[in-house]
Amino acid sequence: MLNTFRLIAVLAASAAALAAIPAGAATAPAAGAAAACPATLSHTFLRLQDEKPQSLCQYAGKVVLVVNTASYCGFTPQYKGLESLYDKYKDKGLVVLGFPSNDFSQEKGSNKEIAEFCENTFNVKFPMFGASSVRGDAANPLFKQLAAATGTSPKWNFYKYMLARDGKVVGSWSSMTTPEALEKDLQKQLAMQ
Protein backbone atom coordinates (compact mmCIF):
# COMPACT_ATOMS: atom_id res chain seq x y z
CA MET A 1 0.00 0.00 0.00
CA LEU A 2 2.88 2.38 0.81
CA ASN A 3 4.38 1.76 -2.66
CA THR A 4 1.04 2.67 -4.24
CA PHE A 5 1.03 6.03 -2.41
CA ARG A 6 4.64 6.68 -3.51
CA LEU A 7 3.73 5.89 -7.12
CA ILE A 8 0.77 8.26 -6.95
CA ALA A 9 3.00 11.00 -5.50
CA VAL A 10 5.59 10.52 -8.26
CA LEU A 11 2.92 10.60 -10.97
CA ALA A 12 1.38 13.75 -9.49
CA ALA A 13 4.78 15.46 -9.36
CA SER A 14 5.46 14.46 -12.98
CA ALA A 15 2.07 15.78 -14.10
CA ALA A 16 2.72 19.07 -12.30
CA ALA A 17 6.12 19.40 -13.99
CA LEU A 18 4.61 18.75 -17.43
CA ALA A 19 1.81 21.26 -16.78
CA ALA A 20 4.44 23.92 -16.03
CA ILE A 21 5.84 23.71 -19.59
CA PRO A 22 4.33 26.54 -21.67
CA ALA A 23 2.11 25.43 -24.55
CA GLY A 24 3.97 25.47 -27.86
CA ALA A 25 7.40 25.57 -26.23
CA ALA A 26 10.12 23.82 -28.18
CA THR A 27 11.23 20.80 -26.23
CA ALA A 28 14.61 19.18 -26.10
CA PRO A 29 14.86 15.49 -26.90
CA ALA A 30 14.61 13.04 -24.02
CA ALA A 31 17.85 12.15 -22.26
CA GLY A 32 18.07 8.79 -24.02
CA ALA A 33 17.39 10.40 -27.39
CA ALA A 34 19.98 13.14 -26.85
CA ALA A 35 22.82 10.76 -27.63
CA ALA A 36 21.13 9.68 -30.86
CA CYS A 37 20.28 13.22 -31.95
CA PRO A 38 23.27 15.38 -32.88
CA ALA A 39 23.31 18.99 -31.67
CA THR A 40 22.85 20.29 -35.21
CA LEU A 41 19.47 18.53 -35.38
CA SER A 42 18.31 19.29 -31.83
CA HIS A 43 15.78 21.86 -33.00
CA THR A 44 12.05 22.00 -33.56
CA PHE A 45 10.50 23.99 -36.42
CA LEU A 46 6.99 24.41 -37.77
CA ARG A 47 6.27 22.32 -40.87
CA LEU A 48 5.49 24.63 -43.79
CA GLN A 49 2.31 22.88 -44.93
CA ASP A 50 0.41 22.80 -41.62
CA GLU A 51 2.60 24.67 -39.14
CA LYS A 52 2.79 21.66 -36.82
CA PRO A 53 6.02 21.39 -34.76
CA GLN A 54 8.57 18.98 -36.20
CA SER A 55 11.72 17.85 -34.42
CA LEU A 56 14.74 17.67 -36.71
CA CYS A 57 15.91 14.75 -34.53
CA GLN A 58 13.72 12.56 -36.74
CA TYR A 59 16.44 12.96 -39.40
CA ALA A 60 19.29 11.72 -37.17
CA GLY A 61 21.35 9.08 -38.98
CA LYS A 62 20.56 10.53 -42.41
CA VAL A 63 22.65 12.63 -44.75
CA VAL A 64 20.98 16.04 -44.57
CA LEU A 65 21.07 18.78 -47.19
CA VAL A 66 19.84 22.06 -45.65
CA VAL A 67 18.81 24.80 -48.08
CA ASN A 68 17.40 28.29 -47.61
CA THR A 69 14.80 28.87 -50.29
CA ALA A 70 12.69 31.62 -51.87
CA SER A 71 9.83 31.64 -54.37
CA TYR A 72 10.82 34.73 -56.36
CA CYS A 73 14.53 34.25 -57.02
CA GLY A 74 16.55 33.51 -60.13
CA PHE A 75 17.68 30.32 -58.36
CA THR A 76 14.13 29.15 -57.57
CA PRO A 77 14.28 26.54 -60.39
CA GLN A 78 16.79 24.70 -58.14
CA TYR A 79 13.72 23.29 -56.38
CA LYS A 80 13.49 20.86 -59.31
CA GLY A 81 17.07 19.61 -58.82
CA LEU A 82 16.65 19.38 -55.04
CA GLU A 83 13.47 17.34 -55.45
CA SER A 84 15.20 15.11 -58.00
CA LEU A 85 18.08 14.38 -55.58
CA TYR A 86 15.64 13.77 -52.75
CA ASP A 87 13.53 11.40 -54.83
CA LYS A 88 16.59 9.52 -56.12
CA TYR A 89 18.39 9.09 -52.77
CA LYS A 90 15.75 9.28 -50.00
CA ASP A 91 15.62 5.47 -49.74
CA LYS A 92 19.41 5.45 -49.27
CA GLY A 93 19.28 7.93 -46.39
CA LEU A 94 19.17 11.45 -47.88
CA VAL A 95 16.81 14.12 -46.68
CA VAL A 96 16.61 17.64 -48.10
CA LEU A 97 15.33 20.27 -45.65
CA GLY A 98 14.00 23.51 -47.11
CA PHE A 99 13.83 26.73 -45.10
CA PRO A 100 12.02 29.57 -46.90
CA SER A 101 13.35 32.99 -46.00
CA ASN A 102 12.67 36.59 -46.94
CA ASP A 103 16.16 37.71 -45.89
CA PHE A 104 16.85 38.69 -49.51
CA SER A 105 13.35 40.14 -50.15
CA GLN A 106 12.30 37.33 -52.48
CA GLU A 107 9.83 35.39 -50.34
CA LYS A 108 6.66 37.37 -49.82
CA GLY A 109 3.89 34.88 -49.11
CA SER A 110 2.44 33.23 -46.05
CA ASN A 111 3.54 29.72 -45.18
CA LYS A 112 0.39 28.39 -46.86
CA GLU A 113 1.11 30.35 -50.05
CA ILE A 114 4.75 29.21 -50.09
CA ALA A 115 3.66 25.57 -49.61
CA GLU A 116 1.17 25.83 -52.48
CA PHE A 117 3.78 27.44 -54.74
CA CYS A 118 6.37 24.71 -53.99
CA GLU A 119 3.93 21.88 -54.55
CA ASN A 120 2.11 23.31 -57.58
CA THR A 121 5.15 24.69 -59.40
CA PHE A 122 7.88 22.16 -58.58
CA ASN A 123 6.02 19.23 -56.97
CA VAL A 124 8.24 19.57 -53.88
CA LYS A 125 7.89 16.58 -51.55
CA PHE A 126 10.98 17.01 -49.38
CA PRO A 127 10.40 18.48 -45.90
CA MET A 128 9.88 22.24 -45.84
CA PHE A 129 9.61 24.43 -42.77
CA GLY A 130 7.95 27.74 -41.97
CA ALA A 131 9.55 30.93 -43.21
CA SER A 132 12.34 32.19 -40.96
CA SER A 133 15.50 34.24 -41.04
CA VAL A 134 18.69 32.42 -42.02
CA ARG A 135 21.38 35.04 -41.42
CA GLY A 136 22.51 37.54 -38.84
CA ASP A 137 21.25 37.94 -35.29
CA ALA A 138 17.70 36.99 -36.31
CA ALA A 139 18.77 33.70 -37.94
CA ASN A 140 16.96 30.61 -36.75
CA PRO A 141 19.02 28.40 -34.37
CA LEU A 142 19.91 25.81 -37.02
CA PHE A 143 21.32 28.39 -39.41
CA LYS A 144 23.23 30.04 -36.54
CA GLN A 145 24.86 26.67 -35.85
CA LEU A 146 25.60 26.06 -39.52
CA ALA A 147 27.18 29.51 -39.87
CA ALA A 148 29.30 28.91 -36.76
CA ALA A 149 30.43 25.49 -38.03
CA THR A 150 31.39 26.71 -41.50
CA GLY A 151 32.31 30.33 -40.85
CA THR A 152 29.79 31.47 -43.46
CA SER A 153 26.10 32.28 -43.56
CA PRO A 154 23.95 32.24 -46.70
CA LYS A 155 24.98 34.97 -49.13
CA TRP A 156 21.78 34.51 -51.12
CA ASN A 157 18.84 32.13 -51.54
CA PHE A 158 19.53 28.44 -52.21
CA TYR A 159 22.71 28.33 -50.15
CA LYS A 160 23.36 24.71 -49.20
CA TYR A 161 24.86 22.91 -46.19
CA MET A 162 25.50 19.17 -46.05
CA LEU A 163 25.49 17.19 -42.81
CA ALA A 164 26.95 13.70 -42.53
CA ARG A 165 24.97 10.91 -40.86
CA ASP A 166 26.53 11.87 -37.51
CA GLY A 167 25.26 15.44 -37.85
CA LYS A 168 28.63 17.03 -38.56
CA VAL A 169 28.69 19.71 -41.25
CA VAL A 170 30.79 18.37 -44.12
CA GLY A 171 30.35 21.18 -46.64
CA SER A 172 28.57 24.31 -47.76
CA TRP A 173 27.92 25.63 -51.24
CA SER A 174 26.79 28.91 -52.74
CA SER A 175 23.63 29.46 -54.72
CA MET A 176 25.68 29.15 -57.89
CA THR A 177 26.28 25.45 -57.16
CA THR A 178 23.40 23.47 -58.60
CA PRO A 179 21.91 20.53 -56.69
CA GLU A 180 23.11 18.21 -59.48
CA ALA A 181 26.71 19.34 -58.85
CA LEU A 182 26.44 17.98 -55.29
CA GLU A 183 25.61 14.43 -56.36
CA LYS A 184 29.12 12.98 -55.98
CA ASP A 185 29.51 14.51 -52.52
CA LEU A 186 26.11 13.13 -51.56
CA GLN A 187 26.97 9.66 -52.87
CA LYS A 188 30.19 9.70 -50.84
CA GLN A 189 28.32 10.60 -47.65
CA LEU A 190 25.54 8.11 -48.33
CA ALA A 191 28.11 5.32 -48.74
CA MET A 192 29.42 5.95 -45.21
CA GLN A 193 27.62 4.23 -42.36
C-alpha positions as CSV (number, residue, x, y, z in Angstrom):
1,M,0.0,0.0,0.0
2,L,2.9,2.4,0.8
3,N,4.4,1.8,-2.7
4,T,1.0,2.7,-4.2
5,F,1.0,6.0,-2.4
6,R,4.6,6.7,-3.5
7,L,3.7,5.9,-7.1
8,I,0.8,8.3,-7.0
9,A,3.0,11.0,-5.5
10,V,5.6,10.5,-8.3
11,L,2.9,10.6,-11.0
12,A,1.4,13.7,-9.5
13,A,4.8,15.5,-9.4
14,S,5.5,14.5,-13.0
15,A,2.1,15.8,-14.1
16,A,2.7,19.1,-12.3
17,A,6.1,19.4,-14.0
18,L,4.6,18.8,-17.4
19,A,1.8,21.3,-16.8
20,A,4.4,23.9,-16.0
21,I,5.8,23.7,-19.6
22,P,4.3,26.5,-21.7
23,A,2.1,25.4,-24.6
24,G,4.0,25.5,-27.9
25,A,7.4,25.6,-26.2
26,A,10.1,23.8,-28.2
27,T,11.2,20.8,-26.2
28,A,14.6,19.2,-26.1
29,P,14.9,15.5,-26.9
30,A,14.6,13.0,-24.0
31,A,17.9,12.2,-22.3
32,G,18.1,8.8,-24.0
33,A,17.4,10.4,-27.4
34,A,20.0,13.1,-26.8
35,A,22.8,10.8,-27.6
36,A,21.1,9.7,-30.9
37,C,20.3,13.2,-32.0
38,P,23.3,15.4,-32.9
39,A,23.3,19.0,-31.7
40,T,22.8,20.3,-35.2
41,L,19.5,18.5,-35.4
42,S,18.3,19.3,-31.8
43,H,15.8,21.9,-33.0
44,T,12.1,22.0,-33.6
45,F,10.5,24.0,-36.4
46,L,7.0,24.4,-37.8
47,R,6.3,22.3,-40.9
48,L,5.5,24.6,-43.8
49,Q,2.3,22.9,-44.9
50,D,0.4,22.8,-41.6
51,E,2.6,24.7,-39.1
52,K,2.8,21.7,-36.8
53,P,6.0,21.4,-34.8
54,Q,8.6,19.0,-36.2
55,S,11.7,17.9,-34.4
56,L,14.7,17.7,-36.7
57,C,15.9,14.8,-34.5
58,Q,13.7,12.6,-36.7
59,Y,16.4,13.0,-39.4
60,A,19.3,11.7,-37.2
61,G,21.4,9.1,-39.0
62,K,20.6,10.5,-42.4
63,V,22.6,12.6,-44.8
64,V,21.0,16.0,-44.6
65,L,21.1,18.8,-47.2
66,V,19.8,22.1,-45.6
67,V,18.8,24.8,-48.1
68,N,17.4,28.3,-47.6
69,T,14.8,28.9,-50.3
70,A,12.7,31.6,-51.9
71,S,9.8,31.6,-54.4
72,Y,10.8,34.7,-56.4
73,C,14.5,34.2,-57.0
74,G,16.6,33.5,-60.1
75,F,17.7,30.3,-58.4
76,T,14.1,29.1,-57.6
77,P,14.3,26.5,-60.4
78,Q,16.8,24.7,-58.1
79,Y,13.7,23.3,-56.4
80,K,13.5,20.9,-59.3
81,G,17.1,19.6,-58.8
82,L,16.7,19.4,-55.0
83,E,13.5,17.3,-55.5
84,S,15.2,15.1,-58.0
85,L,18.1,14.4,-55.6
86,Y,15.6,13.8,-52.7
87,D,13.5,11.4,-54.8
88,K,16.6,9.5,-56.1
89,Y,18.4,9.1,-52.8
90,K,15.7,9.3,-50.0
91,D,15.6,5.5,-49.7
92,K,19.4,5.5,-49.3
93,G,19.3,7.9,-46.4
94,L,19.2,11.4,-47.9
95,V,16.8,14.1,-46.7
96,V,16.6,17.6,-48.1
97,L,15.3,20.3,-45.7
98,G,14.0,23.5,-47.1
99,F,13.8,26.7,-45.1
100,P,12.0,29.6,-46.9
101,S,13.4,33.0,-46.0
102,N,12.7,36.6,-46.9
103,D,16.2,37.7,-45.9
104,F,16.8,38.7,-49.5
105,S,13.3,40.1,-50.1
106,Q,12.3,37.3,-52.5
107,E,9.8,35.4,-50.3
108,K,6.7,37.4,-49.8
109,G,3.9,34.9,-49.1
110,S,2.4,33.2,-46.0
111,N,3.5,29.7,-45.2
112,K,0.4,28.4,-46.9
113,E,1.1,30.4,-50.1
114,I,4.7,29.2,-50.1
115,A,3.7,25.6,-49.6
116,E,1.2,25.8,-52.5
117,F,3.8,27.4,-54.7
118,C,6.4,24.7,-54.0
119,E,3.9,21.9,-54.6
120,N,2.1,23.3,-57.6
121,T,5.2,24.7,-59.4
122,F,7.9,22.2,-58.6
123,N,6.0,19.2,-57.0
124,V,8.2,19.6,-53.9
125,K,7.9,16.6,-51.6
126,F,11.0,17.0,-49.4
127,P,10.4,18.5,-45.9
128,M,9.9,22.2,-45.8
129,F,9.6,24.4,-42.8
130,G,8.0,27.7,-42.0
131,A,9.6,30.9,-43.2
132,S,12.3,32.2,-41.0
133,S,15.5,34.2,-41.0
134,V,18.7,32.4,-42.0
135,R,21.4,35.0,-41.4
136,G,22.5,37.5,-38.8
137,D,21.2,37.9,-35.3
138,A,17.7,37.0,-36.3
139,A,18.8,33.7,-37.9
140,N,17.0,30.6,-36.7
141,P,19.0,28.4,-34.4
142,L,19.9,25.8,-37.0
143,F,21.3,28.4,-39.4
144,K,23.2,30.0,-36.5
145,Q,24.9,26.7,-35.8
146,L,25.6,26.1,-39.5
147,A,27.2,29.5,-39.9
148,A,29.3,28.9,-36.8
149,A,30.4,25.5,-38.0
150,T,31.4,26.7,-41.5
151,G,32.3,30.3,-40.8
152,T,29.8,31.5,-43.5
153,S,26.1,32.3,-43.6
154,P,24.0,32.2,-46.7
155,K,25.0,35.0,-49.1
156,W,21.8,34.5,-51.1
157,N,18.8,32.1,-51.5
158,F,19.5,28.4,-52.2
159,Y,22.7,28.3,-50.1
160,K,23.4,24.7,-49.2
161,Y,24.9,22.9,-46.2
162,M,25.5,19.2,-46.0
163,L,25.5,17.2,-42.8
164,A,26.9,13.7,-42.5
165,R,25.0,10.9,-40.9
166,D,26.5,11.9,-37.5
167,G,25.3,15.4,-37.9
168,K,28.6,17.0,-38.6
169,V,28.7,19.7,-41.2
170,V,30.8,18.4,-44.1
171,G,30.3,21.2,-46.6
172,S,28.6,24.3,-47.8
173,W,27.9,25.6,-51.2
174,S,26.8,28.9,-52.7
175,S,23.6,29.5,-54.7
176,M,25.7,29.1,-57.9
177,T,26.3,25.5,-57.2
178,T,23.4,23.5,-58.6
179,P,21.9,20.5,-56.7
180,E,23.1,18.2,-59.5
181,A,26.7,19.3,-58.8
182,L,26.4,18.0,-55.3
183,E,25.6,14.4,-56.4
184,K,29.1,13.0,-56.0
185,D,29.5,14.5,-52.5
186,L,26.1,13.1,-51.6
187,Q,27.0,9.7,-52.9
188,K,30.2,9.7,-50.8
189,Q,28.3,10.6,-47.6
190,L,25.5,8.1,-48.3
191,A,28.1,5.3,-48.7
192,M,29.4,6.0,-45.2
193,Q,27.6,4.2,-42.4
